[in-house]
Amino acid sequence: MLDGVFARNRAGTLNFHPTRRLTALDVAEVLATVQPRIKRLLDRRGLGDGDDDGSASDAWADEAPVLAELAAASVQGTVALGPHRGARLRRLGDPPEEGETPAHGGCHARANGFDLHAGLVVPTGQRERLERVCCYALRPPVTQERLHLTGEGQVRLSLRQPWRDGTTDVVFDPVEFLGRLAVLVPRPRINLILYHGVLGPRAAWRSEVVRRTPTEDARDAGVNEASTAPALEADTPDTAGSRSRGERWASLMQRTFGFDVLACPRCGGRLRLIALIEEAAVIGRILRHLGVPTEIPAPRPARAPPLPVGVRDVDGEDDDPSVFTRCS
């Protein structure tokens, strides 16, 4: 969201009017407003402690009851799968000392289990700080360095920061850990990032507020400013309208994986698409000429998580972690 509003002046141009900086009192007032509304919504769905009968249906529970149950267990901190279903998760750590309370930063409010933070601001022109915010929003949910396999075959997750109750690590059953990861997968047709006001995709003033320079278009298309004239073909006015309707696949590959698919590995020039082959017979003939297999490999069957070294499964076989390295 923007810390201000856009308005037209008498000349017809848009001017931005910034608002005053938020304070902790402003955030507390917003929290006091939304807290009873959220509680009433939970009571209507039968998830709160109110007197409503919870007759309202949950669309997600009706469409995907297993995922809904996993999500509920994730929020409540309980086990959703396995023989210990409904039990509390195993937590490790020391309780905090008496009288020790976490320090609250600016624009932060807590009340009755609700937590609202609005202290992150990116000033105008600080693109590096905006990039750090985007990287934080796109970070993976769990890093490999914080995952460990215990001697009992359990998954131990080290928290990045201790919780308020002193918890530093959480122990999962392997199947339960996979269930927690499944909850983190975005559901279909759910927007993870919402643009408000003039930044919305259908806002009438968006084209005047969000402007792109030719340099930005060339960079997103994977074109170097010092390239030759044919390389700047993507910046012509004829293609500006097509780019506004969607990103090119080469640009997406460049931005996502950092790999320029249009760069020729032999001469360093720019490649261009000549034709798209969809006939299976032609594709097979080309692959055989190149010495590439034409048969689709059979998918490997799923298997249970590996057991600790020395522990035999129900078939009497010893799960050696080196097998996964050789077969990956």
BELSULFEN-V765510 format. One line per field, one symbol per residue. phi: phi as a letter, one per 20 degrees, with the letter a starting at -180 (. if undefined). Layout:
phi=???
//
This chain:
phi=.eeqcdbeeffneecedfefffcfffffffffeeffffffffffemdddeefemffedffffecfffffffffffemdedcnfefnfffedcqdffffnecffeeflcccalnecccceecdffnefffffffffffefffceffedbdffeneeddeffcfffenfdbcdcfgffffffffffffffmdeecdddmfeffdffeffeeedcegffffffemdefefffffeffefffeffffferfffffffffedmdefeeffednfdecfebdecfffffffffffemdgdefffffffcfgfegfneeefeneefegfffffef
//
